[in-house]
Amino acid sequence: MLKETLEQGRIIADAALERLLPPATQYPFSIHQAMRHSVFAGGKRLRPILTMEAARMIAASLPPGVEELGAALEMLHTYSLIHDDLPALDNDDLRRGLPTCHKVYGEAIAILAGDALQTYAYEVLAKMRCHAAASVAIIAETARATGTLEGMIGGQVVDIESEHTQANAETLDYIHRSKTGALITACLVTGALYAGASECQLEQVRHFGKLAGLAFQIADDILDVTQTSEQLGKTAGKDLAAEKATYPALYGLEASQHKARELVDQACAQLDSFGERGNTLKELARFLVERKN
């Protein structure tokens, strides 16, 4: 069942991205080719799938147009990956098994491709087919999750500044909850908003997202030290080489694995009130920490 959910979700997300993004033949050619290079380099489309499944849980079926919300969030995620891979940040040559954007198109076009995906995502969000109040709330939620106040950019800043230092547990949690967890939480919360969730339902989904998002990044830390570059589709061991703050570095591998499983159990408990409708998101949360790449 989960395998089918992941595959169908990926197909729906890819179709929305293909429909929404300018074609590679659209002038200026280089920027659109670079955007597409990174967006269609592969990936499981976990973020749009989480968005769609949160909406499905609330509405009992997939609301029309929610896949475009998911596509916009995937654009934002991809923009962050393009910028993360740049020489000034993580300086990575490999992403999803392919050369990174700046290795193919140069640093200038890669920076602009990331910028373009970010701005285009908000254009897509502005055209969502949902109530105006929900649209405003979704855009605000997304902006916060990608910003500097406990959002993706803030987490990236602290991550960079913590390299080659003895980061403590509080700093490590801030990095993980902000850099990775905030956008995962936003995917779930915005999907629920799109489907018309109540305030109580939104809080349950938000707590689920925060716990599952942290578990996801801990699992990512674990994979970085247990998998090869070929298995990961990106350069393995980069965090270790840069002496970055990670869970295995601070707590050890076994304790990190235990913490990730514990967080997922806590996350799943947040959805108990949804009954069977919450089962798919629970399965997805467990998949996030049990995946091998």
Backbone as CSV, one residue per row, in Angstrom:
resi,resn,N_x,N_y,N_z,CA_x,CA_y,CA_z,C_x,C_y,C_z
1,MET,0.832,-1.212,0.000,0.000,0.000,0.000,0.866,1.262,0.000
2,LEU,1.889,1.295,0.872,2.755,2.473,0.941,3.516,2.650,-0.368
3,LYS,3.993,1.533,-0.938,4.731,1.609,-2.205,3.858,2.236,-3.287
4,GLU,2.587,1.858,-3.321,1.657,2.418,-4.303,1.413,3.908,-4.036
5,THR,1.272,4.273,-2.770,1.079,5.687,-2.405,2.264,6.529,-2.873
6,LEU,3.468,6.039,-2.627,4.672,6.766,-3.027,4.765,6.897,-4.544
7,GLU,4.473,5.812,-5.252,4.587,5.848,-6.713,3.521,6.740,-7.339
8,GLN,2.271,6.603,-6.900,1.204,7.435,-7.439,1.420,8.905,-7.091
9,GLY,1.885,9.157,-5.866,2.168,10.529,-5.469,3.273,11.146,-6.299
10,ARG,4.319,10.364,-6.570,5.416,10.858,-7.404,4.934,11.186,-8.813
11,ILE,4.098,10.339,-9.371,3.579,10.564,-10.724,2.738,11.840,-10.777
12,ILE,1.876,12.021,-9.777,1.021,13.217,-9.735,1.868,14.473,-9.568
13,ALA,2.854,14.409,-8.674,3.720,15.569,-8.435,4.534,15.908,-9.677
14,ASP,5.094,14.895,-10.328,5.893,15.134,-11.526,5.050,15.740,-12.650
15,ALA,3.820,15.258,-12.781,2.937,15.800,-13.826,2.627,17.265,-13.554
16,ALA,2.406,17.614,-12.282,2.128,19.014,-11.933,3.350,19.889,-12.200
17,LEU,4.530,19.412,-11.842,5.759,20.173,-12.074,6.006,20.365,-13.573
18,GLU,5.782,19.317,-14.331,5.957,19.408,-15.788,5.011,20.437,-16.386
19,ARG,3.793,20.470,-15.890,2.779,21.392,-16.397,3.066,22.836,-15.984
20,LEU,3.591,23.028,-14.784,3.737,24.366,-14.226,5.040,25.061,-14.617
21,LEU,6.121,24.303,-14.718,7.417,24.925,-15.002,7.533,25.331,-16.475
22,PRO,8.203,26.444,-16.771,8.442,26.818,-18.169,9.228,25.711,-18.868
23,PRO,8.954,25.448,-20.138,9.699,24.401,-20.853,11.151,24.795,-21.087
24,ALA,11.986,23.793,-21.337,13.403,24.052,-21.602,13.617,24.855,-22.868
25,THR,12.604,24.871,-23.735,12.689,25.614,-24.997,12.251,27.070,-24.860
26,GLN,11.866,27.455,-23.631,11.420,28.835,-23.380,12.633,29.741,-23.158
27,TYR,12.680,30.845,-23.869,13.765,31.818,-23.720,13.616,32.573,-22.389
28,PRO,14.680,32.848,-21.632,16.075,32.465,-21.838,16.290,30.969,-21.565
29,PHE,16.860,30.275,-22.509,16.936,28.823,-22.467,17.726,28.294,-21.265
30,SER,18.869,28.909,-20.982,19.779,28.349,-19.967,19.133,28.272,-18.582
31,ILE,18.383,29.285,-18.205,17.793,29.302,-16.869,16.713,28.240,-16.731
32,HIS,15.907,28.066,-17.764,14.840,27.070,-17.699,15.400,25.660,-17.782
33,GLN,16.473,25.481,-18.535,17.136,24.183,-18.574,17.752,23.847,-17.220
34,ALA,18.352,24.843,-16.578,18.966,24.617,-15.267,17.911,24.299,-14.211
35,MET,16.808,25.022,-14.221,15.727,24.747,-13.275,15.237,23.309,-13.424
36,ARG,15.009,22.928,-14.663,14.501,21.580,-14.936,15.541,20.498,-14.631
37,HIS,16.788,20.811,-14.859,17.851,19.852,-14.540,17.752,19.421,-13.078
38,SER,17.571,20.380,-12.188,17.532,20.064,-10.763,16.178,19.520,-10.324
39,VAL,15.104,20.067,-10.856,13.770,19.596,-10.455,13.537,18.159,-10.904
40,PHE,13.970,17.839,-12.123,13.701,16.511,-12.674,14.911,15.581,-12.617
41,ALA,15.795,15.839,-11.655,16.967,14.978,-11.472,16.623,13.690,-10.737
42,GLY,15.379,13.521,-10.368,14.965,12.347,-9.602,14.410,12.770,-8.258
43,GLY,14.431,11.877,-7.307,13.871,12.198,-5.989,12.522,11.538,-5.807
44,LYS,12.169,11.297,-4.545,10.938,10.565,-4.231,9.710,11.459,-4.173
45,ARG,9.919,12.790,-4.208,8.813,13.750,-4.073,8.112,13.584,-2.733
46,LEU,8.889,13.379,-1.675,8.302,13.167,-0.351,7.496,14.374,0.118
47,ARG,7.986,15.573,-0.141,7.293,16.768,0.350,5.928,16.971,-0.306
48,PRO,5.817,16.919,-1.632,4.467,17.012,-2.201,3.567,15.844,-1.810
49,ILE,4.141,14.670,-1.631,3.327,13.525,-1.200,2.783,13.764,0.199
50,LEU,3.618,14.280,1.101,3.133,14.613,2.441,2.030,15.667,2.379
51,THR,2.184,16.644,1.501,1.166,17.687,1.330,-0.146,17.082,0.879
52,MET,-0.081,16.254,-0.137,-1.304,15.656,-0.683,-1.967,14.711,0.308
53,GLU,-1.157,13.935,1.025,-1.745,12.974,1.969,-2.324,13.664,3.200
54,ALA,-1.741,14.793,3.609,-2.341,15.563,4.707,-3.699,16.104,4.275
55,ALA,-3.779,16.594,3.033,-5.054,17.095,2.511,-6.068,15.963,2.399
56,ARG,-5.608,14.803,1.957,-6.515,13.656,1.812,-7.041,13.199,3.171
57,MET,-6.179,13.239,4.178,-6.597,12.831,5.523,-7.715,13.737,6.040
58,ILE,-7.592,15.032,5.789,-8.598,15.979,6.262,-9.887,15.877,5.457
59,ALA,-9.772,15.806,4.130,-10.949,15.869,3.250,-11.515,14.506,2.886
60,ALA,-10.798,13.430,3.227,-11.205,12.061,2.905,-11.018,11.722,1.431
61,SER,-10.609,12.671,0.622,-10.258,12.444,-0.778,-9.304,13.560,-1.181
62,LEU,-8.667,13.419,-2.335,-7.677,14.407,-2.760,-8.376,15.647,-3.318
63,PRO,-8.241,16.814,-2.651,-8.911,18.021,-3.145,-8.332,18.464,-4.493
64,PRO,-9.161,18.906,-5.424,-8.672,19.351,-6.735,-7.650,20.481,-6.590
65,GLY,-6.543,20.368,-7.277,-5.543,21.423,-7.299,-4.492,21.339,-6.206
66,VAL,-4.644,20.429,-5.245,-3.675,20.362,-4.150,-2.299,19.920,-4.656
67,GLU,-2.276,19.219,-5.802,-0.980,18.801,-6.349,-0.133,20.000,-6.790
68,GLU,-0.787,21.122,-7.105,-0.035,22.321,-7.479,0.618,22.952,-6.245
69,LEU,-0.062,22.883,-5.114,0.553,23.306,-3.855,1.781,22.444,-3.576
70,GLY,1.634,21.142,-3.720,2.762,20.240,-3.510,3.918,20.532,-4.447
71,ALA,3.587,20.848,-5.706,4.629,21.166,-6.694,5.378,22.435,-6.299
72,ALA,4.663,23.439,-5.821,5.304,24.687,-5.395,6.274,24.430,-4.247
73,LEU,5.879,23.574,-3.311,6.747,23.254,-2.181,7.972,22.457,-2.632
74,GLU,7.792,21.618,-3.642,8.940,20.895,-4.201,9.899,21.854,-4.911
75,MET,9.371,22.880,-5.548,10.222,23.906,-6.153,11.067,24.592,-5.091
76,LEU,10.458,24.912,-3.962,11.192,25.552,-2.870,12.261,24.619,-2.307
77,HIS,11.923,23.371,-2.166,12.899,22.391,-1.690,14.073,22.288,-2.667
78,THR,13.773,22.240,-3.956,14.829,22.105,-4.959,15.710,23.350,-5.002
79,TYR,15.097,24.526,-4.864,15.906,25.754,-4.798,16.912,25.673,-3.657
80,SER,16.476,25.150,-2.514,17.382,25.062,-1.363,18.511,24.075,-1.635
81,LEU,18.229,23.007,-2.369,19.265,22.030,-2.694,20.302,22.629,-3.645
82,ILE,19.828,23.372,-4.649,20.754,24.018,-5.587,21.713,24.926,-4.837
83,HIS,21.175,25.752,-3.941,22.015,26.684,-3.195,22.903,25.955,-2.179
84,ASP,22.379,24.919,-1.531,23.182,24.153,-0.573,24.425,23.551,-1.237
85,ASP,24.281,23.144,-2.486,25.371,22.464,-3.186,26.449,23.405,-3.697
86,LEU,26.204,24.708,-3.678,27.154,25.677,-4.226,28.485,25.657,-3.470
87,PRO,29.583,26.036,-4.134,30.899,26.054,-3.479,30.937,26.874,-2.196
88,ALA,30.161,27.941,-2.121,30.168,28.787,-0.924,29.486,28.121,0.268
89,LEU,28.686,27.073,0.017,28.001,26.383,1.112,28.574,24.979,1.276
90,ASP,27.893,23.946,0.756,28.380,22.576,0.963,29.374,22.112,-0.091
91,ASN,29.457,22.834,-1.207,30.422,22.528,-2.270,30.338,21.061,-2.701
92,ASP,29.157,20.669,-3.178,28.927,19.284,-3.571,28.815,19.155,-5.082
93,ASP,29.351,18.061,-5.611,29.347,17.825,-7.058,28.221,16.898,-7.494
94,LEU,27.541,16.255,-6.522,26.574,15.213,-6.842,25.282,15.434,-6.083
95,ARG,24.150,15.308,-6.784,22.833,15.429,-6.155,21.876,14.496,-6.883
96,ARG,21.262,13.584,-6.136,20.331,12.617,-6.703,20.988,11.793,-7.817
97,GLY,22.285,11.548,-7.641,23.013,10.717,-8.586,23.471,11.423,-9.844
98,LEU,23.217,12.718,-9.963,23.604,13.488,-11.147,24.501,14.653,-10.739
99,PRO,25.258,15.212,-11.689,26.052,16.402,-11.369,25.152,17.533,-10.878
100,THR,25.608,18.256,-9.862,24.817,19.355,-9.316,24.678,20.482,-10.342
101,CYS,23.725,21.348,-10.090,23.367,22.383,-11.058,24.567,23.250,-11.445
102,HIS,25.351,23.661,-10.458,26.474,24.552,-10.772,27.587,23.844,-11.531
103,LYS,27.674,22.506,-11.406,28.675,21.765,-12.163,28.306,21.696,-13.639
104,VAL,27.016,21.738,-13.938,26.544,21.654,-15.326,26.414,23.030,-15.966
105,TYR,25.876,23.997,-15.216,25.524,25.296,-15.798,26.371,26.457,-15.282
106,GLY,27.256,26.206,-14.331,28.064,27.270,-13.758,27.386,27.882,-12.546
107,GLU,28.182,28.520,-11.699,27.666,29.050,-10.442,26.622,30.144,-10.646
108,ALA,26.851,31.045,-11.589,25.926,32.167,-11.784,24.535,31.680,-12.155
109,ILE,24.449,30.778,-13.123,23.142,30.266,-13.553,22.515,29.418,-12.450
110,ALA,23.340,28.673,-11.708,22.792,27.864,-10.616,22.161,28.744,-9.541
111,ILE,22.839,29.820,-9.168,22.268,30.756,-8.186,20.943,31.299,-8.694
112,LEU,20.920,31.710,-9.955,19.700,32.279,-10.533,18.609,31.226,-10.697
113,ALA,18.985,29.971,-10.966,17.997,28.896,-11.070,17.314,28.679,-9.724
114,GLY,18.104,28.706,-8.642,17.511,28.601,-7.309,16.591,29.767,-7.018
115,ASP,17.054,30.974,-7.332,16.220,32.172,-7.142,14.923,32.059,-7.931
116,ALA,15.042,31.593,-9.169,13.874,31.502,-10.046,12.854,30.502,-9.531
117,LEU,13.332,29.369,-9.028,12.409,28.374,-8.481,11.685,28.914,-7.256
118,GLN,12.403,29.691,-6.440,11.764,30.278,-5.263,10.667,31.258,-5.666
119,THR,10.974,32.166,-6.568,9.975,33.164,-6.960,8.822,32.520,-7.731
120,TYR,9.144,31.513,-8.551,8.082,30.868,-9.332,7.145,30.081,-8.425
121,ALA,7.698,29.520,-7.356,6.865,28.788,-6.401,5.779,29.694,-5.820
122,TYR,6.140,30.930,-5.501,5.153,31.839,-4.922,4.134,32.305,-5.965
123,GLU,4.544,32.349,-7.218,3.566,32.634,-8.278,2.528,31.518,-8.342
124,VAL,2.985,30.279,-8.234,2.068,29.137,-8.224,1.162,29.195,-6.995
125,LEU,1.735,29.501,-5.841,0.930,29.584,-4.618,-0.142,30.667,-4.715
126,ALA,0.170,31.759,-5.394,-0.785,32.859,-5.527,-1.994,32.481,-6.387
127,LYS,-1.865,31.396,-7.165,-2.944,30.989,-8.077,-3.681,29.742,-7.591
128,MET,-3.497,29.374,-6.319,-4.132,28.160,-5.806,-5.648,28.218,-5.872
129,ARG,-6.230,27.035,-6.064,-7.688,26.914,-6.168,-8.304,26.570,-4.811
130,CYS,-8.132,27.482,-3.872,-8.747,27.281,-2.565,-9.273,28.628,-2.080
131,HIS,-9.964,28.628,-0.937,-10.531,29.861,-0.408,-9.426,30.879,-0.143
132,ALA,-9.764,32.157,-0.302,-8.772,33.225,-0.163,-8.086,33.200,1.200
133,ALA,-8.863,32.965,2.264,-8.279,32.942,3.611,-7.280,31.802,3.744
134,ALA,-7.609,30.653,3.180,-6.689,29.511,3.219,-5.442,29.810,2.403
135,SER,-5.607,30.465,1.275,-4.480,30.818,0.412,-3.487,31.726,1.142
136,VAL,-4.017,32.742,1.814,-3.160,33.666,2.564,-2.427,32.922,3.683
137,ALA,-3.140,32.058,4.391,-2.532,31.300,5.489,-1.446,30.358,4.971
138,ILE,-1.679,29.749,3.813,-0.702,28.831,3.214,0.565,29.578,2.817
139,ILE,0.406,30.737,2.192,1.570,31.522,1.771,2.368,31.991,2.988
140,ALA,1.664,32.435,4.034,2.352,32.871,5.253,3.093,31.708,5.909
141,GLU,2.460,30.556,5.978,3.079,29.364,6.566,4.340,28.973,5.801
142,THR,4.254,29.020,4.484,5.385,28.647,3.639,6.536,29.629,3.787
143,ALA,6.207,30.920,3.815,7.247,31.941,3.960,7.978,31.806,5.286
144,ARG,7.240,31.545,6.357,7.875,31.359,7.666,8.798,30.146,7.663
145,ALA,8.330,29.073,7.052,9.095,27.823,7.064,10.383,27.914,6.265
146,THR,10.432,28.825,5.308,11.633,28.955,4.487,12.484,30.161,4.882
147,GLY,12.077,30.894,5.909,12.743,32.135,6.283,13.832,31.966,7.329
148,THR,14.112,33.064,8.033,15.231,33.098,8.978,14.832,32.836,10.419
149,LEU,13.556,33.000,10.763,13.104,32.819,12.142,12.636,31.384,12.337
150,GLU,13.569,30.507,12.718,13.287,29.082,12.909,12.801,28.428,11.624
151,GLY,13.243,28.970,10.475,12.923,28.412,9.173,14.175,27.896,8.489
152,MET,14.002,27.502,7.244,15.058,26.823,6.490,16.342,27.643,6.376
153,ILE,16.219,28.917,6.057,17.412,29.756,5.904,18.102,29.959,7.248
154,GLY,17.327,30.211,8.291,17.912,30.347,9.617,18.675,29.098,10.028
155,GLY,18.096,27.934,9.742,18.763,26.680,10.064,20.052,26.501,9.288
156,GLN,20.037,26.917,8.027,21.240,26.813,7.197,22.350,27.714,7.731
157,VAL,21.980,28.904,8.170,22.967,29.841,8.716,23.649,29.245,9.954
158,VAL,22.846,28.743,10.881,23.413,28.184,12.104,24.230,26.929,11.794
159,ASP,23.804,26.152,10.804,24.544,24.976,10.375,25.944,25.369,9.894
160,ILE,26.014,26.405,9.056,27.301,26.887,8.542,28.181,27.396,9.683
161,GLU,27.584,28.183,10.560,28.359,28.789,11.645,28.800,27.768,12.699
162,SER,28.180,26.587,12.680,28.519,25.562,13.673,29.578,24.587,13.175
163,GLU,29.992,24.725,11.911,31.030,23.844,11.394,32.332,24.026,12.188
164,HIS,33.014,22.904,12.437,34.306,22.906,13.141,34.186,23.490,14.555
165,THR,32.994,23.336,15.147,32.794,23.758,16.536,32.200,22.585,17.314
166,GLN,32.147,22.718,18.604,31.522,21.699,19.450,30.081,22.129,19.730
167,ALA,29.210,21.950,18.732,27.811,22.364,18.882,27.132,21.527,19.964
168,ASN,26.314,22.182,20.797,25.603,21.459,21.852,24.260,20.949,21.337
169,ALA,23.549,20.241,22.201,22.288,19.613,21.813,21.246,20.645,21.392
170,GLU,21.214,21.776,22.074,20.238,22.822,21.753,20.479,23.383,20.352
171,THR,21.735,23.628,20.017,22.068,24.137,18.690,21.750,23.107,17.618
172,LEU,22.074,21.862,17.878,21.805,20.782,16.928,20.312,20.666,16.650
173,ASP,19.491,20.693,17.688,18.042,20.622,17.499,17.528,21.815,16.699
174,TYR,18.065,22.998,16.971,17.651,24.184,16.210,17.958,24.000,14.735
175,ILE,19.150,23.521,14.419,19.543,23.322,13.020,18.584,22.347,12.340
176,HIS,18.352,21.213,12.961,17.528,20.182,12.335,16.060,20.590,12.218
177,ARG,15.527,21.210,13.275,14.120,21.605,13.235,13.891,22.737,12.226
178,SER,14.895,23.568,12.035,14.742,24.723,11.149,15.121,24.392,9.712
179,LYS,16.291,23.824,9.526,16.810,23.597,8.184,15.988,22.577,7.406
180,THR,15.543,21.529,8.077,14.807,20.450,7.408,13.377,20.326,7.909
181,GLY,13.217,20.307,9.216,11.901,20.039,9.798,10.855,21.085,9.488
182,ALA,11.256,22.352,9.380,10.278,23.424,9.178,9.531,23.265,7.862
183,LEU,10.243,22.921,6.781,9.574,22.771,5.488,8.711,21.514,5.453
184,ILE,9.180,20.445,6.082,8.357,19.228,6.153,7.069,19.509,6.911
185,THR,7.175,20.227,8.030,5.983,20.603,8.785,5.057,21.470,7.945
186,ALA,5.635,22.420,7.213,4.827,23.304,6.369,4.101,22.535,5.276
187,CYS,4.735,21.523,4.725,4.074,20.704,3.701,2.799,20.078,4.258
188,LEU,2.898,19.555,5.462,1.743,18.911,6.094,0.677,19.925,6.494
189,VAL,1.101,21.015,7.111,0.149,22.023,7.581,-0.550,22.705,6.411
190,THR,0.178,23.031,5.353,-0.458,23.697,4.212,-1.410,22.751,3.483
191,GLY,-1.059,21.473,3.422,-1.991,20.506,2.840,-3.282,20.445,3.632
192,ALA,-3.150,20.455,4.960,-4.336,20.445,5.822,-5.135,21.738,5.666
193,LEU,-4.446,22.874,5.586,-5.130,24.160,5.367,-5.900,24.155,4.052
194,TYR,-5.275,23.643,3.013,-5.906,23.592,1.687,-7.218,22.811,1.741
195,ALA,-7.227,21.752,2.580,-8.406,20.886,2.667,-9.443,21.390,3.667
196,GLY,-9.176,22.532,4.327,-10.156,23.111,5.238,-10.115,22.569,6.651
197,ALA,-8.935,22.252,7.145,-8.809,21.690,8.493,-9.238,22.685,9.566
198,SER,-9.740,22.160,10.668,-10.086,22.990,11.824,-8.813,23.360,12.567
199,GLU,-8.909,24.298,13.512,-7.743,24.703,14.295,-7.175,23.524,15.085
200,CYS,-8.049,22.720,15.636,-7.615,21.558,16.404,-6.866,20.570,15.508
201,GLN,-7.406,20.317,14.322,-6.754,19.420,13.378,-5.402,19.963,12.930
202,LEU,-5.334,21.263,12.717,-4.072,21.882,12.303,-2.984,21.699,13.355
203,GLU,-3.359,21.843,14.611,-2.372,21.681,15.679,-1.868,20.239,15.755
204,GLN,-2.765,19.296,15.564,-2.353,17.888,15.572,-1.392,17.607,14.418
205,VAL,-1.725,18.116,13.244,-0.874,17.929,12.064,0.468,18.631,12.267
206,ARG,0.444,19.815,12.865,1.684,20.560,13.099,2.613,19.790,14.051
207,HIS,2.066,19.272,15.131,2.886,18.508,16.075,3.442,17.253,15.405
208,PHE,2.609,16.600,14.616,3.066,15.433,13.864,4.245,15.815,12.968
209,GLY,4.115,16.927,12.254,5.159,17.369,11.341,6.465,17.702,12.037
210,LYS,6.375,18.377,13.175,7.592,18.752,13.896,8.365,17.517,14.363
211,LEU,7.642,16.542,14.883,8.288,15.329,15.373,8.830,14.478,14.233
212,ALA,8.017,14.305,13.180,8.447,13.502,12.033,9.574,14.185,11.275
213,GLY,9.529,15.508,11.203,10.578,16.254,10.503,11.930,16.111,11.175
214,LEU,11.953,16.146,12.505,13.204,15.968,13.234,13.717,14.541,13.061
215,ALA,12.799,13.589,13.104,13.183,12.188,12.903,13.784,11.983,11.522
216,PHE,13.215,12.637,10.529,13.710,12.538,9.153,15.158,13.008,9.062
217,GLN,15.478,14.142,9.683,16.840,14.670,9.589,17.826,13.824,10.384
218,ILE,17.386,13.266,11.503,18.259,12.354,12.240,18.587,11.143,11.366
219,ALA,17.559,10.622,10.676,17.770,9.493,9.762,18.737,9.881,8.651
220,ASP,18.642,11.125,8.167,19.547,11.618,7.132,20.989,11.651,7.647
221,ASP,21.159,12.095,8.890,22.478,12.106,9.517,23.058,10.686,9.580
222,ILE,22.193,9.741,9.926,22.620,8.348,10.043,23.050,7.802,8.688
223,LEU,22.241,8.087,7.663,22.560,7.613,6.313,23.894,8.171,5.826
224,ASP,24.195,9.404,6.198,25.429,10.045,5.740,26.670,9.299,6.213
225,VAL,26.549,8.594,7.335,27.719,7.876,7.850,27.630,6.364,7.662
226,THR,26.496,5.867,7.128,26.345,4.418,6.969,26.189,3.979,5.514
227,GLN,25.949,4.938,4.603,25.715,4.599,3.198,26.823,5.176,2.315
228,THR,26.964,4.596,1.126,27.946,5.087,0.156,27.349,6.208,-0.680
229,SER,28.193,6.927,-1.414,27.725,7.994,-2.306,26.784,7.430,-3.358
230,GLU,27.088,6.236,-3.847,26.238,5.612,-4.867,24.851,5.310,-4.307
231,GLN,24.794,4.830,-3.084,23.504,4.523,-2.459,22.705,5.788,-2.182
232,LEU,23.390,6.843,-1.751,22.719,8.093,-1.376,22.343,8.948,-2.575
233,GLY,23.105,8.848,-3.660,22.898,9.738,-4.801,23.525,11.099,-4.583
234,LYS,24.296,11.228,-3.505,25.038,12.446,-3.190,26.302,12.036,-2.459
235,THR,27.211,12.960,-2.244,28.487,12.620,-1.634,28.309,12.223,-0.176
236,ALA,28.698,11.006,0.138,28.591,10.524,1.516,29.732,11.086,2.368
237,GLY,29.477,11.206,3.673,30.517,11.619,4.598,30.852,13.097,4.595
238,LYS,30.057,13.907,3.879,30.353,15.346,3.810,30.217,16.012,5.181
239,ASP,29.195,15.620,5.929,28.981,16.232,7.244,30.139,15.915,8.188
240,LEU,30.629,14.679,8.104,31.739,14.278,8.954,32.998,15.056,8.596
241,ALA,33.249,15.188,7.285,34.446,15.893,6.825,34.437,17.355,7.248
242,ALA,33.236,17.964,7.235,33.107,19.379,7.596,32.944,19.573,9.104
243,GLU,32.955,18.453,9.839,32.743,18.499,11.291,31.447,19.233,11.620
244,LYS,30.391,18.873,10.874,29.094,19.500,11.117,28.427,18.886,12.338
245,ALA,27.476,19.653,12.881,26.706,19.161,14.019,25.694,18.133,13.522
246,THR,25.840,16.894,13.955,24.914,15.832,13.579,24.585,14.992,14.808
247,TYR,23.505,14.240,14.724,23.118,13.387,15.847,24.137,12.272,16.110
248,PRO,24.599,11.548,15.078,25.604,10.512,15.364,26.884,11.067,15.982
249,ALA,27.286,12.276,15.546,28.506,12.867,16.104,28.329,13.216,17.577
250,LEU,27.126,13.646,17.952,26.886,14.093,19.320,26.458,12.955,20.246
251,TYR,25.618,12.037,19.710,25.032,11.007,20.572,25.495,9.583,20.254
252,GLY,26.109,9.392,19.080,26.459,8.047,18.653,25.373,7.460,17.766
253,LEU,25.713,6.433,17.004,24.810,5.863,16.005,23.608,5.162,16.634
254,GLU,23.838,4.322,17.613,22.749,3.552,18.222,21.735,4.457,18.913
255,ALA,22.214,5.431,19.663,21.311,6.357,20.353,20.527,7.200,19.344
256,SER,21.143,7.549,18.224,20.466,8.337,17.188,19.351,7.527,16.545
257,GLN,19.618,6.260,16.274,18.587,5.389,15.700,17.413,5.243,16.658
258,HIS,17.718,5.079,17.931,16.662,4.964,18.952,15.844,6.254,19.025
259,LYS,16.513,7.405,18.980,15.829,8.695,19.047,14.906,8.882,17.850
260,ALA,15.349,8.516,16.665,14.523,8.661,15.466,13.255,7.811,15.578
261,ARG,13.405,6.571,16.037,12.229,5.705,16.187,11.285,6.233,17.262
262,GLU,11.845,6.747,18.324,11.040,7.312,19.422,10.232,8.516,18.939
263,LEU,10.868,9.384,18.167,10.179,10.565,17.632,9.044,10.170,16.695
264,VAL,9.259,9.149,15.878,8.203,8.700,14.964,7.021,8.142,15.739
265,ASP,7.281,7.387,16.791,6.189,6.871,17.629,5.370,8.030,18.209
266,GLN,6.070,9.054,18.694,5.392,10.229,19.249,4.596,10.960,18.164
267,ALA,5.181,11.045,16.972,4.497,11.717,15.856,3.209,10.988,15.493
268,CYS,3.296,9.687,15.369,2.122,8.905,14.969,0.981,9.016,15.986
269,ALA,1.332,9.140,17.248,0.312,9.280,18.293,-0.512,10.547,18.104
270,GLN,0.065,11.569,17.467,-0.652,12.822,17.232,-1.831,12.642,16.268
271,LEU,-1.798,11.572,15.478,-2.844,11.363,14.466,-3.858,10.301,14.867
272,ASP,-3.782,9.817,16.089,-4.689,8.749,16.511,-6.150,9.143,16.384
273,SER,-6.461,10.405,16.617,-7.858,10.841,16.571,-8.442,10.799,15.163
274,PHE,-7.590,10.702,14.146,-8.082,10.631,12.760,-8.463,9.213,12.353
275,GLY,-8.192,8.248,13.223,-8.548,6.867,12.920,-7.795,6.347,11.703
276,GLU,-8.510,5.567,10.876,-7.883,4.952,9.704,-7.391,5.988,8.694
277,ARG,-8.001,7.163,8.687,-7.589,8.196,7.732,-6.173,8.700,8.001
278,GLY,-5.667,8.471,9.210,-4.309,8.890,9.530,-3.252,7.832,9.254
279,ASN,-3.667,6.646,8.813,-2.723,5.539,8.670,-1.656,5.786,7.603
280,THR,-2.041,6.410,6.492,-1.061,6.621,5.422,0.062,7.545,5.876
281,LEU,-0.290,8.635,6.562,0.746,9.541,7.057,1.615,8.853,8.111
282,LYS,1.025,8.005,8.915,1.815,7.260,9.891,2.820,6.350,9.181
283,GLU,2.361,5.664,8.135,3.258,4.802,7.361,4.370,5.612,6.711
284,LEU,4.028,6.785,6.208,5.027,7.653,5.584,6.068,8.109,6.603
285,ALA,5.618,8.417,7.809,6.548,8.837,8.857,7.540,7.724,9.173
286,ARG,7.058,6.511,9.247,7.964,5.389,9.533,8.914,5.150,8.360
287,PHE,8.414,5.352,7.146,9.262,5.218,5.963,10.402,6.246,5.990
288,LEU,10.118,7.448,6.480,11.129,8.508,6.508,12.369,8.105,7.294
289,VAL,12.183,7.302,8.348,13.330,6.932,9.187,13.873,5.539,8.868
290,GLU,13.133,4.771,8.082,13.585,3.409,7.756,14.179,3.314,6.360
291,ARG,14.105,4.402,5.581,14.595,4.377,4.194,16.103,4.155,4.181
292,LYS,16.588,3.674,3.036,18.009,3.360,2.898,18.755,4.395,2.043
293,ASN,18.027,5.396,1.514,18.686,6.472,0.746,17.788,7.680,0.708
